[in-house]
Amino acid sequence: FLSLPLQAKMSRPVQARRLEGIDKNIWVEFVKLAATYSKVNLGQGFPDFPAPDFLQEALKRALGGGSHMLHQYTRAFGHPPLVTALAQLFEKLLGRELDPMTNVMVTVGAYQALFCCFQAFVDEGDEVIIIEPFFDCYESMVKMAGGTPMFVPLRPKAPKDGRLMSSADWQLDPDELASKFSERTKAIVLNSPNNPLGKVFSRGELELIAELCVKHDVLCLSDEVYEWLVYDGREHTRIASLPGMWDRTVTIGSAGKTFSATGWKVGWTVGPDRLLQHLRTVHQNSVYHCATVAQEAVAQAFQRELMLYGKPESYFVQLPRTLQQKRDLLIQSLVAVGMKPVVPEGTYFLVADISEFKSDVPEVPNLDEPYDYRFTKWMMKNKGLAAIPLSAFYSEAHKNNYTNFIRFCFAKEEATLKAANDILQKWKKEKTS
């Protein structure tokens, strides 16, 4: 026998080409920093308050008094009670009849729903339009599928009356958007309400996107995980409900955001069978199956909400009211210390302008890092308050244009927001002394 050295190493590359350039992830770095330095974490987008009692009770019933078969596999593309409840709800929301077995697919959170979409539809050379700022996985997932991201930014217009800027003041330039569509365009990613900005796209803005999708025969991947979290009396319009859009839209949702249980990782896609059949192919060849017990509990929660639909007792009515109050508390705290919040129309998040703080943050020689990254790290280490730099939600080409903002999450207990306010008040005294 030939003997080979026991320590012999492979000489050829082991990394697949599709992973090149997407290995870095802001959440890995900033979650570690927050855990190390921050006393109050307003960085990551998850509630630190309990999920609703009715959801917790549903899980207890599924675990304890339910069928023993809830501990086994269920239907691969979605637990029948859950897809049935989702079909009934989205029939109301979209104004069309849905088949729960072909028009709905359950996924491991909205994250897997997005992955299925990009893997199912995007080929080498396809272009995918991404509206900036964007949740960071869109770009990586497009590249993993072999596609080319094409970025178009929302451009802020400062209000003239001295009021705080709103996320509605960040708008698409119609001509700039139209210029991104070409014969190579396969899809556009829409995120409304938008993370990180909190923008809720108006019906007029959605009609502009829909017109371009129909004109160029382009798919729309509509990430609507914050669909129930809209404030100040606004309404969320679903682009799949607009003329010509049902047949070309996959709508993505999340029980984590809908029921304040992000760790459950139950998501879904809704759309025509001609599109979802390809998502099912990716799904069956990746995770194949989602946790049965969690799906059963979420199904029961949706059955409750269907009975209470539009009534004051509905969680879909109560949660945005509660979060709007939390949003306003954080806005007051940030304004008091000298930051300029952009008032969000929806989501868990608001961004704040930190231009006035440049004298607080020492320059670091030979450090090629945007101001918002330096500021956020400095704030965590010196003030104990965690946030996320806004430029992390932009492409390399546009990143340097948006380095004066950071993102906060206000979906937190009142005690957490009070602790953040205490930090900011102490900071304010230090600045004025």
C-alpha positions as CSV (number, residue, x, y, z in Angstrom):
1,F,0.0,0.0,0.0
2,L,1.1,3.5,-0.7
3,S,1.4,5.5,2.5
4,L,0.3,9.2,2.4
5,P,1.2,11.8,5.1
6,L,-1.6,11.9,7.7
7,Q,-1.5,15.7,7.7
8,A,-1.9,16.0,3.9
9,K,-4.1,18.9,3.0
10,M,-6.3,19.4,-0.1
11,S,-4.6,21.5,-2.6
12,R,-7.6,22.4,-4.7
13,P,-10.2,25.0,-3.6
14,V,-13.0,23.7,-1.5
15,Q,-15.2,26.8,-1.6
16,A,-18.0,26.8,-4.2
17,R,-17.8,29.9,-6.5
18,R,-21.3,31.0,-5.5
19,L,-20.0,31.8,-2.0
20,E,-17.3,34.2,-3.2
21,G,-17.7,37.7,-1.8
22,I,-20.7,36.9,0.4
23,D,-19.0,35.4,3.4
24,K,-19.2,38.6,5.5
25,N,-22.3,39.3,7.5
26,I,-23.0,42.4,9.6
27,W,-25.2,40.5,12.0
28,V,-22.3,38.2,13.1
29,E,-20.1,41.2,13.9
30,F,-22.7,43.5,15.5
31,V,-24.5,40.8,17.5
32,K,-21.2,39.9,19.1
33,L,-20.4,43.5,19.8
34,A,-23.8,44.1,21.3
35,A,-23.5,41.1,23.6
36,T,-20.0,42.2,24.7
37,Y,-20.6,45.9,25.3
38,S,-24.2,47.0,25.3
39,K,-26.5,47.4,28.3
40,V,-29.5,48.1,26.0
41,N,-29.8,46.4,22.6
42,L,-31.9,48.3,20.1
43,G,-30.0,46.7,17.2
44,Q,-31.5,43.4,16.3
45,G,-35.1,43.3,15.1
46,F,-36.9,41.1,17.6
47,P,-39.3,41.9,20.4
48,D,-38.2,41.4,23.9
49,F,-41.8,41.3,25.1
50,P,-43.8,38.0,25.3
51,A,-45.6,36.5,22.4
52,P,-49.4,36.8,22.9
53,D,-51.1,34.4,25.4
54,F,-53.3,32.9,22.8
55,L,-50.3,31.8,20.7
56,Q,-48.5,30.3,23.7
57,E,-51.7,28.5,24.7
58,A,-52.0,27.1,21.2
59,L,-48.5,25.7,21.4
60,K,-49.2,24.1,24.8
61,R,-52.4,22.5,23.3
62,A,-50.4,21.2,20.3
63,L,-47.7,19.7,22.6
64,G,-49.9,18.4,25.3
65,G,-53.5,17.7,24.4
66,G,-53.2,17.5,20.7
67,S,-52.8,14.5,18.4
68,H,-49.6,12.5,19.0
69,M,-49.2,12.8,15.2
70,L,-48.3,16.5,15.7
71,H,-44.8,15.2,16.7
72,Q,-44.4,13.6,13.3
73,Y,-44.1,14.8,9.7
74,T,-47.0,16.7,8.2
75,R,-47.5,17.7,4.6
76,A,-44.2,18.8,3.2
77,F,-45.4,22.1,1.7
78,G,-47.5,23.2,4.6
79,H,-49.5,21.7,7.5
80,P,-53.1,21.5,6.1
81,P,-54.8,23.5,8.9
82,L,-52.2,26.3,8.4
83,V,-52.3,26.6,4.6
84,T,-56.1,26.5,4.9
85,A,-56.2,29.4,7.4
86,L,-53.7,31.4,5.3
87,A,-55.7,30.8,2.1
88,Q,-58.9,32.0,3.9
89,L,-57.1,35.1,5.2
90,F,-55.5,36.0,1.9
91,E,-58.7,35.5,0.0
92,K,-60.0,38.5,2.1
93,L,-56.8,40.5,1.6
94,L,-56.3,39.9,-2.2
95,G,-60.0,39.6,-3.2
96,R,-59.6,36.3,-5.0
97,E,-60.3,32.6,-4.4
98,L,-57.2,30.6,-3.3
99,D,-56.4,26.9,-3.3
100,P,-54.6,26.2,0.0
101,M,-52.7,23.3,-1.6
102,T,-51.4,25.1,-4.7
103,N,-51.5,28.9,-3.8
104,V,-49.8,28.7,-0.4
105,M,-46.5,27.2,0.7
106,V,-45.1,27.2,4.3
107,T,-41.4,27.8,4.8
108,V,-38.8,28.0,7.6
109,G,-39.4,31.6,8.2
110,A,-39.6,34.3,5.5
111,Y,-35.8,33.9,5.1
112,Q,-36.3,30.5,3.5
113,A,-39.1,31.8,1.4
114,L,-36.8,34.3,-0.1
115,F,-34.1,31.7,-0.7
116,C,-36.6,29.5,-2.5
117,C,-37.6,32.4,-4.7
118,F,-34.1,33.3,-5.8
119,Q,-33.1,29.7,-6.4
120,A,-36.3,28.9,-8.3
121,F,-36.4,31.9,-10.6
122,V,-32.9,33.4,-11.1
123,D,-30.4,32.0,-13.6
124,E,-26.8,33.0,-14.5
125,G,-27.0,36.4,-16.2
126,D,-30.4,37.4,-14.9
127,E,-30.8,40.8,-13.4
128,V,-32.8,41.4,-10.2
129,I,-33.8,45.0,-9.2
130,I,-33.3,45.7,-5.5
131,I,-34.7,48.9,-3.9
132,E,-32.3,50.5,-1.4
133,P,-32.1,50.5,1.5
134,F,-32.7,46.8,1.6
135,F,-32.5,43.8,4.0
136,D,-29.0,42.6,3.4
137,C,-29.8,39.0,2.4
138,Y,-31.4,40.0,-0.9
139,E,-28.1,40.9,-2.5
140,S,-26.3,37.7,-1.2
141,M,-29.1,35.4,-2.3
142,V,-29.3,36.9,-5.8
143,K,-25.5,36.4,-6.2
144,M,-25.7,32.8,-4.8
145,A,-28.3,32.1,-7.5
146,G,-25.9,33.4,-10.2
147,G,-27.9,36.6,-10.8
148,T,-26.8,40.3,-10.9
149,P,-28.3,42.7,-8.4
150,M,-29.3,46.1,-9.9
151,F,-29.8,48.7,-7.3
152,V,-32.1,51.7,-7.2
153,P,-32.2,54.0,-4.1
154,L,-35.0,55.7,-2.4
155,R,-33.9,59.3,-2.3
156,P,-34.7,61.4,0.7
157,K,-36.3,64.9,0.3
158,A,-36.0,67.0,3.4
159,P,-39.3,68.5,4.5
160,K,-39.5,72.3,4.2
161,D,-41.7,73.1,7.2
162,G,-39.1,72.1,9.8
163,R,-40.9,68.9,10.9
164,L,-39.2,65.6,11.4
165,M,-38.5,63.7,8.2
166,S,-40.9,60.8,7.5
167,S,-40.1,57.6,5.8
168,A,-42.6,58.8,3.2
169,D,-40.1,61.5,2.3
170,W,-37.8,58.8,0.8
171,Q,-39.0,58.2,-2.7
172,L,-38.1,56.4,-5.9
173,D,-37.2,58.5,-9.0
174,P,-39.6,57.1,-11.6
175,D,-37.2,57.6,-14.5
176,E,-34.3,56.1,-12.5
177,L,-36.4,53.1,-11.6
178,A,-37.6,52.7,-15.2
179,S,-34.0,52.8,-16.4
180,K,-33.1,49.6,-14.4
181,F,-35.6,47.5,-16.4
182,S,-34.2,45.7,-19.4
183,E,-34.6,42.4,-21.4
184,R,-32.3,40.9,-18.8
185,T,-34.5,41.8,-15.8
186,K,-36.0,38.7,-14.3
187,A,-37.5,40.1,-11.0
188,I,-37.8,43.1,-8.7
189,V,-37.7,42.7,-4.9
190,L,-40.2,44.8,-3.1
191,N,-40.1,45.2,0.7
192,S,-43.1,47.1,2.0
193,P,-43.3,48.0,4.8
194,N,-39.5,48.4,4.4
195,N,-36.8,47.3,6.7
196,P,-34.7,49.3,7.7
197,L,-36.5,52.6,6.8
198,G,-40.1,51.8,7.9
199,K,-41.4,53.1,4.6
200,V,-44.9,51.9,3.5
201,F,-45.1,52.2,-0.2
202,S,-48.1,54.2,-1.4
203,R,-50.6,52.8,-3.8
204,G,-49.3,55.3,-6.4
205,E,-45.7,54.0,-5.9
206,L,-46.9,50.4,-6.2
207,E,-48.8,51.2,-9.4
208,L,-45.6,52.6,-10.9
209,I,-43.7,49.4,-10.0
210,A,-46.6,47.2,-11.3
211,E,-46.8,49.1,-14.6
212,L,-43.1,48.4,-15.2
213,C,-43.4,44.8,-14.2
214,V,-46.2,44.2,-16.7
215,K,-44.5,46.2,-19.4
216,H,-41.3,44.2,-19.2
217,D,-42.8,40.9,-18.1
218,V,-40.9,40.9,-14.8
219,L,-41.6,38.9,-11.6
220,C,-42.2,40.7,-8.3
221,L,-40.9,39.1,-5.1
222,S,-42.9,41.0,-2.4
223,D,-41.5,40.7,1.1
224,E,-44.4,41.8,3.3
225,V,-43.4,40.4,6.7
226,Y,-44.4,43.7,8.4
227,E,-47.8,43.8,6.7
228,W,-49.8,44.4,9.9
229,L,-47.3,46.8,11.5
230,V,-48.4,50.2,9.9
231,Y,-49.0,53.3,11.9
232,D,-50.9,56.7,12.0
233,G,-53.9,55.2,10.3
234,R,-52.1,54.2,7.1
235,E,-53.0,51.1,5.2
236,H,-50.7,48.5,3.6
237,T,-51.5,47.8,0.0
238,R,-50.5,44.4,-1.4
239,I,-49.0,44.7,-4.8
240,A,-50.5,41.3,-5.8
241,S,-53.9,42.8,-5.6
242,L,-53.2,45.4,-8.3
243,P,-54.2,44.7,-12.0
244,G,-51.9,42.3,-13.8
245,M,-49.8,41.5,-10.7
246,W,-51.3,38.3,-9.3
247,D,-49.8,36.1,-12.0
248,R,-46.3,37.5,-11.6
249,T,-46.1,38.1,-7.8
250,V,-44.9,35.9,-4.9
251,T,-46.0,37.4,-1.6
252,I,-43.9,36.5,1.4
253,G,-45.1,36.6,5.0
254,S,-43.9,35.7,8.5
255,A,-45.6,34.4,11.7
256,G,-42.5,35.7,13.6
257,K,-43.4,39.3,12.8
258,T,-47.2,38.8,12.7
259,F,-47.4,37.2,16.2
260,S,-44.2,38.5,17.8
261,A,-42.5,35.1,17.8
262,T,-39.4,35.5,15.6
263,G,-37.7,32.4,17.0
264,W,-40.5,30.1,15.7
265,K,-39.3,30.5,12.1
266,V,-42.7,29.9,10.4
267,G,-43.1,31.8,7.1
268,W,-45.0,31.4,3.9
269,T,-45.4,32.3,0.3
270,V,-48.7,33.1,-1.5
271,G,-49.0,33.2,-5.3
272,P,-50.2,31.5,-8.4
273,D,-49.4,27.8,-8.9
274,R,-47.4,28.5,-12.0
275,L,-44.8,30.2,-9.7
276,L,-45.2,28.2,-6.5
277,Q,-44.7,24.9,-8.2
278,H,-41.0,25.9,-8.7
279,L,-40.7,27.1,-5.1
280,R,-41.9,23.6,-4.1
281,T,-39.1,22.0,-6.1
282,V,-36.5,24.1,-4.2
283,H,-38.3,23.5,-0.9
284,Q,-38.4,19.7,-1.3
285,N,-34.7,19.6,-2.2
286,S,-33.5,21.8,0.7
287,V,-35.4,21.7,4.0
288,Y,-38.2,19.6,2.7
289,H,-40.3,20.1,5.9
290,C,-41.1,22.6,8.6
291,A,-41.8,21.9,12.3
292,T,-45.3,20.4,12.6
293,V,-46.1,21.6,16.2
294,A,-45.2,25.2,15.4
295,Q,-47.3,25.2,12.2
296,E,-50.3,23.8,14.2
297,A,-50.0,26.6,16.8
298,V,-49.7,29.3,14.2
299,A,-52.7,27.8,12.4
300,Q,-54.8,28.1,15.6
301,A,-53.6,31.7,16.0
302,F,-54.8,32.5,12.5
303,Q,-58.1,30.8,13.1
304,R,-58.6,33.1,16.0
305,E,-57.7,36.2,14.0
306,L,-60.1,35.1,11.2
307,M,-62.9,35.1,13.7
308,L,-61.8,38.5,15.1
309,Y,-60.9,40.1,11.7
310,G,-61.3,43.8,11.8
311,K,-62.5,43.9,15.4
312,P,-60.7,45.8,18.2
313,E,-59.8,42.6,20.0
314,S,-57.8,41.4,17.0
315,Y,-54.0,41.1,17.6
316,F,-53.6,42.6,14.1
317,V,-55.3,45.7,15.5
318,Q,-53.8,45.8,18.9
319,L,-50.1,45.2,18.1
320,P,-49.6,48.2,15.8
321,R,-51.3,50.5,18.3
322,T,-48.8,49.3,21.0
323,L,-45.8,49.6,18.7
324,Q,-46.8,53.1,17.6
325,Q,-46.6,54.2,21.2
326,K,-43.2,52.6,21.6
327,R,-42.1,54.3,18.3
328,D,-43.2,57.7,19.7
329,L,-41.4,57.1,23.0
330,L,-38.1,56.4,21.2
331,I,-38.5,59.3,18.9
332,Q,-38.9,61.7,21.9
333,S,-35.7,60.2,23.5
334,L,-33.7,60.6,20.3
335,V,-34.8,64.1,19.6
336,A,-33.9,65.1,23.2
337,V,-30.3,64.1,22.7
338,G,-30.0,65.8,19.4
339,M,-30.5,63.0,16.9
340,K,-33.0,63.5,14.0
341,P,-35.3,60.5,13.7
342,V,-37.0,59.6,10.4
343,V,-40.5,58.8,11.5
344,P,-41.4,55.4,10.2
345,E,-44.8,54.6,8.7
346,G,-44.4,50.9,9.7
347,T,-42.2,48.0,10.9
348,Y,-40.1,47.6,14.1
349,F,-37.5,50.2,13.0
350,L,-36.6,53.8,12.7
351,V,-33.5,55.4,11.4
352,A,-32.0,58.5,12.9
353,D,-29.6,61.2,11.5
354,I,-26.4,61.3,13.5
355,S,-24.7,64.1,11.6
356,E,-24.5,66.3,14.7
357,F,-22.3,63.9,16.6
358,K,-19.2,63.8,14.5
359,S,-17.2,65.7,17.1
360,D,-18.1,63.0,19.7
361,V,-16.5,60.2,17.8
362,P,-12.7,60.2,17.5
363,E,-11.1,59.6,14.1
364,V,-9.2,56.4,13.8
365,P,-6.1,56.8,11.6
366,N,-5.8,54.5,8.6
367,L,-9.3,53.0,9.3
368,D,-11.3,52.7,6.1
369,E,-14.7,52.4,7.7
370,P,-17.9,54.5,7.2
371,Y,-18.9,57.0,9.8
372,D,-22.1,55.2,10.8
373,Y,-20.1,52.0,11.5
374,R,-17.5,53.9,13.6
375,F,-20.3,55.8,15.4
376,T,-22.4,52.7,16.2
377,K,-19.4,50.8,17.5
378,W,-18.3,53.8,19.6
379,M,-21.8,54.2,21.0
380,M,-22.0,50.5,22.0
381,K,-18.6,50.6,23.7
382,N,-18.9,54.0,25.4
383,K,-22.6,54.5,26.0
384,G,-23.8,50.9,26.2
385,L,-26.5,51.4,23.5
386,A,-26.6,49.1,20.4
387,A,-27.9,50.0,17.0
388,I,-27.1,49.1,13.4
389,P,-25.4,51.4,10.8
390,L,-27.7,52.2,7.9
391,S,-25.0,51.9,5.2
392,A,-25.0,48.2,5.9
393,F,-28.3,48.1,4.0
394,Y,-26.8,49.6,0.8
395,S,-24.8,48.3,-2.1
396,E,-21.1,49.2,-2.3
397,A,-21.8,51.7,-5.0
398,H,-24.2,53.7,-2.9
399,K,-23.0,52.9,0.7
400,N,-20.9,56.1,1.1
401,N,-23.9,58.3,0.3
402,Y,-25.8,57.2,3.5
403,T,-23.3,57.1,6.3
404,N,-25.1,59.7,8.5
405,F,-27.9,57.4,9.8
406,I,-28.2,54.5,12.1
407,R,-31.1,52.0,12.7
408,F,-32.9,51.4,16.0
409,C,-35.5,48.7,16.8
410,F,-38.4,50.0,19.0
411,A,-40.2,46.6,19.3
412,K,-39.1,46.4,22.9
413,E,-40.5,46.3,26.5
414,E,-41.2,49.7,28.0
415,A,-38.4,49.0,30.5
416,T,-35.9,48.5,27.7
417,L,-37.0,51.8,26.0
418,K,-36.8,53.5,29.4
419,A,-33.3,52.2,29.9
420,A,-32.4,53.5,26.5
421,N,-33.9,56.9,27.4
422,D,-31.8,56.9,30.6
423,I,-28.6,56.4,28.6
424,L,-29.6,59.1,26.1
425,Q,-30.5,61.6,28.9
426,K,-27.2,61.0,30.6
427,W,-25.5,61.5,27.2
428,K,-27.4,64.8,26.8
429,K,-26.1,66.1,30.1
430,E,-22.6,65.2,29.3
431,K,-22.8,67.0,26.0
432,T,-24.2,70.2,27.6
433,S,-21.9,70.3,30.6
